[in-house]
Amino acid sequence: GVWIMAYTTIDDPSAYFQVAAYSNNGSTITVTNDGNSDLKPDLIWNKQRTNGGYHGLWDSSRGISRSLSSNVNGSEQLSSGKGITAFNTDGFTGVEGSWAEFNQGSQTSVAWQWKVNGGTTTSLSANINSVCQVNQDAGISIVKYTCTGGGNGQSVQHGLGLVPQVIITKNRTDASYSDWITYHHSFGYANFVKLNSTAASATNSPYNQIAPTSSTYNVSIDLVEATKDYVSYVFAPIQGYSKFGSYVGNGNGANGPFVYTGFKPAFVMIKVTSAVESWVMFDGARKPVNRDDNVASIYANTNGAEYTGASYHNLDILSNGFKVLLTNTAVNASGASYIYMAFAENPFVTSTGVPTTAR
């Protein structure tokens, strides 16, 4: 027989990740996903698009009544009865509320959604015990842990069975030690960035300057404050579905860097690590055409409305990656270093060797 390379283990990424762009109604709203598969989300990252408003993150490990915002270093908020109130079999329901400016009337919003394990968790033991909701097939784990003392350099299990390439950890209970501490393998385990900040990468990583393994990651400094509760979103790459890489800017707006992912991205988030600039978020749902130049961008670290200026954040979403089409420092300064996270809409080639095409 003829041997066919398995380009992906996930032929339908919409089973694990979907983006919903929707219009608010100012009261109770049910958002239904439109991907090939039904997706009951376990992690929802929601942002109002047309007006300023906090980002809101809900997950089924912390519980539906608890929300966090990527653009602040504040503690977790109780949003019971407001914001997102239910994870449905193919989307979610929510009620208009002030937290995250959720579902304010006459506005539009976007929700990035990941399936994990339906809220079912496993308790794992290390120096610090953790409660993990894991989907090894999709390379995602939601980790909850509580520090009880013990100081720097403690290990936490994540349950993936794969080496994580991105870890984002948030102190849930203390606003004074509450930055979104982010590890990305591309700039090395000694360095880190903050999801809620424009700051360039810094050294002396709170992940104890030790590389994560297929079972654990290490925490220190701001990530071991006793007696505080933490949540980590932990990601490992799955070929044809997710990629966490880097590129170097060339400053050429007409012919910027092409970044190969091996799939057509549904979502891309970019951060320049060598300069002070915002995290820029793109997705195909907010401009569903093949040539996504002038795709609207959202900044993960601010509460501003999405930016649609023609000369600022241009991204061309392709069948096998993305191309940056501008010179702004946030995404393409000459010689600058960038990291990205990307999740698939379609694999470039399916598990049976069938190529997919751009929309």
Order of alpha helices (4+ residues) and beta strands (2+ residues): beta-beta-beta-beta-beta-beta-beta-beta-beta-beta-beta-beta-beta-beta-beta-beta-beta-beta-beta-beta-beta-beta-beta-beta-beta-beta-alpha-beta
